[in-house]
Amino acid sequence: MAIASRFLPGARNEEDDDALPFRKWTNQAFTLMANLVWNRGPKRISDTINGFRGITRAAFTYLNPTSLRFTIEYELTIGALRSGMSIVEIPTNETPRLAGETKGPSMSVGTDFLLFFLGQLKQDLFGRHRRQKIEWPPFKTKLESGDAGGVSK
């Protein structure tokens, strides 16, 4: 998965010049929480929420997101962290919106993210993710299994 980060060195967030960039701080708080709970790699993700990303069809199908609104990016990132999927970030410059203000009201979207995070944490502590080890990729190549052919399930 590749994520365009608004918070890497050389990147720009639309609130960088604001005296109180609440949306930026909230995004960074949710990113910190995801890194603390699910990131087992040596490199911390800087922007778990940005929707500007690339993902293969196989990875998307494997992660099987169920979110219908803004939390889908967070769900994809958390799923990738859980499964050990490779995540790379590239700096991006977030420019002012062509249509004006964001369409996602901050308080309700923030509440959605908090409830989603708590739900994922609950699943890990008491539900399916605790009992089922999730690994990426969901298949092994024949080379890895000792055969010199293509891909097997």
C-alpha positions in Angstrom: 0.0 0.0 0.0 1.2 3.5 -0.8 -0.1 6.5 1.2 0.4 10.1 0.2 1.3 11.6 3.6 0.5 15.2 4.5 2.9 15.0 7.5 6.3 13.8 6.2 9.2 16.2 5.7 8.6 18.1 2.5 4.8 17.6 2.6 2.2 20.2 3.2 -1.1 20.0 5.0 -3.9 22.5 4.2 -3.8 23.6 7.9 -0.1 24.2 8.1 -0.5 28.0 8.3 -3.4 27.9 10.8 -2.8 29.1 14.3 -4.8 26.1 15.7 -4.7 23.3 13.2 -7.3 21.1 15.0 -8.0 18.8 12.1 -4.3 18.1 11.6 -3.7 17.4 15.3 -6.7 15.1 15.3 -5.4 13.2 12.3 -2.0 12.9 14.0 -3.6 11.7 17.2 -5.4 8.9 15.4 -2.2 8.0 13.5 -0.3 7.8 16.8 -3.0 5.5 18.3 -2.8 3.2 15.3 1.0 3.1 15.4 1.1 2.3 19.1 -1.5 -0.5 18.9 -0.8 -2.2 15.6 2.5 -1.1 14.1 5.1 -3.8 14.7 7.5 -2.5 12.1 10.6 -0.3 12.6 9.1 2.6 10.7 6.1 4.6 12.0 3.3 5.6 9.6 2.8 9.4 9.6 -0.6 9.6 8.0 -3.0 6.7 8.5 -6.1 8.6 7.4 -5.3 10.3 4.0 -7.5 8.9 1.3 -5.0 9.6 -1.5 -3.4 6.1 -1.7 -2.7 3.2 -3.9 -3.4 -0.4 -3.2 -3.5 -3.5 -5.3 -6.8 -5.3 -5.9 -5.4 -8.4 -4.2 -4.5 -6.4 -1.0 -7.8 -4.6 -1.0 -9.7 -7.9 -1.4 -7.6 -9.5 1.3 -8.2 -6.6 3.7 -12.0 -6.7 2.9 -12.9 -3.3 4.3 -16.5 -2.8 5.5 -16.5 0.9 6.2 -18.9 2.9 4.2 -17.7 6.4 5.0 -14.6 8.3 6.0 -13.1 5.5 8.2 -12.3 3.3 5.2 -8.8 4.7 4.9 -8.2 4.1 8.6 -9.5 0.6 8.3 -7.3 -0.2 5.4 -4.2 1.1 7.2 -5.0 -0.7 10.4 -5.6 -3.9 8.5 -2.3 -3.5 6.6 -0.5 -2.9 9.9 -2.2 -6.0 11.5 -1.2 -8.2 8.6 2.3 -7.0 8.2 1.6 -5.7 4.7 4.2 -3.3 3.3 3.2 0.3 3.6 5.2 3.1 1.9 4.5 6.8 2.2 5.3 9.6 -0.1 5.1 13.3 0.8 2.2 15.2 -0.8 1.2 18.8 -0.9 -2.4 19.3 0.1 -3.7 22.3 -1.7 -6.8 24.4 -0.9 -10.0 22.6 -1.8 -11.5 23.7 -5.2 -15.0 23.4 -3.8 -14.3 25.3 -0.6 -14.7 23.7 2.8 -14.5 20.0 3.7 -17.8 18.1 3.4 -17.1 16.1 6.5 -18.2 17.9 9.7 -15.3 17.6 12.1 -17.1 16.5 15.3 -19.2 13.7 13.7 -16.3 12.5 11.6 -14.0 12.5 14.7 -16.6 10.6 16.6 -16.8 8.0 13.8 -13.1 7.6 13.9 -13.0 7.2 17.7 -15.8 4.6 17.6 -14.1 2.8 14.8 -10.7 2.7 16.7 -12.4 1.5 19.9 -14.3 -1.2 17.9 -11.1 -2.4 16.3 -9.4 -2.5 19.7 -12.3 -4.4 21.1 -12.1 -7.0 18.3 -8.4 -7.5 19.0 -8.9 -7.9 22.7 -12.1 -10.1 22.6 -12.9 -11.0 19.1 -11.9 -12.4 15.8 -8.4 -10.8 15.4 -7.3 -12.2 18.7 -8.1 -15.8 17.7 -7.1 -15.6 14.1 -3.6 -14.8 13.1 -3.7 -12.6 9.9 -0.7 -12.8 7.7 0.2 -11.1 4.4 0.5 -12.4 1.7 -2.4 -14.8 1.9 -0.5 -17.2 -0.3 3.0 -18.6 -0.8 4.9 -18.7 -4.0 6.0 -22.1 -5.2 9.5 -21.0 -4.9 9.0 -20.3 -1.2 7.5 -23.7 -0.8 10.4 -25.5 -2.6 8.8 -25.6 -6.1 10.2 -23.4 -8.9 6.7 -22.7 -10.4 4.2 -19.8 -10.2 1.9 -19.0 -7.3 -0.1 -21.5 -5.2 -2.7 -21.0 -2.6 
